[in-house]
Amino acid sequence: MTEQQQWEKEELDNGEDLKNLLYKYFQYWPWFVLGVVLSVAAAFLYLRYSTEVYSTQAKIKVLDESNDGGLDLSGLSGATSMFNLSKVNLENEIQIVKSRRMFGKVVEVLDLNTVYYSNATFKSSLYFNPDMPIKISWMESDVSSSEPPPLIEFTSVNQNTFKLREEVLGELKAKYGDTLAYGAYKLVVEKNPLYVPSKKESEVTDFLFKYVSTDNAIRSLSESILVEPVGDKSHVLTTSINGSNINRNEAILNELIKQFNQDGIEDKRLISKRTQEFVEDRLVFLVQDLDTVEKEMVTYKNDKDLIDVEANAKQLFGKEAEAEKKRFEMQTQLAVTQDFQSVLKDQDDLELLPANIGIKDASVNQLTGEYNQLILERDRLLVSATAENPAVLGLNQELSRLQNNINASVKAYLQSLQITLSSLEQQESFSSGKLGGLPQIEKEVRSITRQREIKERLYLFLLQKREEAALSYAITAPTIKVVDFAYTSPFPVSPKKKIVLLAALILGLLIPFGILYVIFLLDTKVNSKSQIQKKITNISVVGEIPQLPKSSKSVIETNDRSVLAEAFRILRTNLNYFKSPSSTSDKAQVVFVTSTTKGEGKTFVAVNLANTLASAKKKTLLVGCDLRNPQIHNYINKDKNEKGMSSFLNNASVEFEGLLIKSKFSFENLDVMLSGPIPPNPAELLLNGRFEEFIEEAKSKYDYVIIDTAPTVLVTDTLLISQYADATMYMIRAGYTDVKLLNHIEELQKQKKLKNMGIVLNGVKEDGAYGYNYGYGYGYSEDIKKTPRWKFWAK
């Protein structure tokens, strides 16, 4: 055979193997149909009663405002911001959004510590808290967060009372607003003032609820909420959550966005507040420093007797000039007065005194005037009177007194002038000294003034920034921009009907296939002719005996048109090929019927083969040679201890003809010899020579001798007499004989322990990929039903 032909043969064999494999599974098509029906029905039930889960998404943009809330010192030359915020880091923002602190605020605001469900038998829906007619406040809970909370049933009794019921906690009836101790829980049930029943639905009066600890609620949100950036270079974040209640999903995401934005605003306010505190602290120190500088200026001016340097200089110059002028005047007064005093001292007689000479003392001028007035009066009296005139003497006394007074006044005036002159000279000297120290004073005043101006400027600047920080704290810009508020797709993400139904269809096919595959994988029995042919290539399968219903007859009768009869007719035909065509002997053909183990149907086949040969007008002898476990007696209603082959072998005096049983089947030309009583030494009996005599005598009287022998793997009886057989029909029972035993059959063939072996497969199913329909629809049997065209795998 060429390589091309070999390749074509292998391809053909592979195609046949695949076809046979498919037919192997197709014969169980009702199971596949049942699997698909059940799985699709289960899928419909699942879709009907499973809770639909929707996906809700929201998008936000994180704003990049580097300097918001920082202390901008740009008002000062060369200054920069003290709090320069970095660029947006989305990873940090994502961690903030998903932080327990954010989720905790959401749980608190939306009251997610209470979960409400509809009171349904199969499909329970999740309610959203604001949509419920009541509001539950959990005061205390002694239950550990690891313990599953009980599901409590709420039933509204009337406008004022309600009822709680739970299997373990029992039933409790109470009024709205009462503080209840229910098991390990302490709670208050109040009516929800914002609850408005939907127009389409009636008021909810019967539902279930349970307590969820804050930790568990936060953990649930953390597991269900997904936050991720839209792109690598984008500042937009997408938040999503899956849940069965659309309103609840959207409320959670919107509240999370609100809390995240508020948290950013609070951070900015915190910066503004910190800036304000910093400014306040600096203002305190600046006020102290400014006060210190002011006091230093006051002290310095007090010490230096200054108001203003320029004004003081002008004042000093004025004082010096005025002092000099007054000094000149005092010196003039002093000289005039001294001259006047000299006149008084040098005056001998009573004469007039100089008057109005510039003396500015009023008393001197007044006394001088009075004195001169009296001199003139005395001179008038002396014209008419003498010096001794009493009037003249009186005037003389008065003049003398006035003269003394004038001398005293002049003296006192001179002393006053001396003092004033001395004071003016000192004042003039002080002013001159002051003017000499003004440059140093001006320098020190400028230094103090410069410090005061710097601190005043910084003080005014911080006052301005304090107002700016207060304004920034009051009106803070948002930290995010909402691109899309929470929105929900109208199509649920699970369960997806098409995928579920497709998966159910596939699963309905896979489950029966898997079960059959495991069954076939674990099946170690021979089930088909092809298995035998693949394993044993040098032995032909000469017959296939169908598996009959229990109600069918087990023995062929006259003019039998059953499937069983047809199968044995085929076996009878194939048996002719075991006889050599060149053989001219008129002796019978001896056929051994054996098997590997008991129960494979060798007696059944031997009986029916003998009946089939007899129906062809062949003189046939059926012999039971299984001396250890005889079975033929059951087919003819005889006792198993009836005389037979063991009797012939054991006693030489027993005649062959005396052991034959005639007319026990439907054919007169069929004789039967039973196995006889079970001997203690079957093997020795078969070797004593009597069996050979039996064979020679039987062959001379019959056309066929069918011998039912013992199984080969259990005892050696069959192998001891195998040389007397012309053909050996080796039985294999479908669904009974183990595949491993085929090695034993092949070994018998290789070692030629059995002559002319042919395999008969017993118990083949009538229909199916590996069964055979005998009769071919030509009316050989009334029991045969024509296979429908659609049942193609059974043809």
Summary of the structure (lengths in Angstrom):
residues: 795
radius of gyration: 70.1
end to end distance: 32.6
largest distance: 242.6
contacts: 2342
relative contact order: 0.09
helix: 50%
strand: 16%
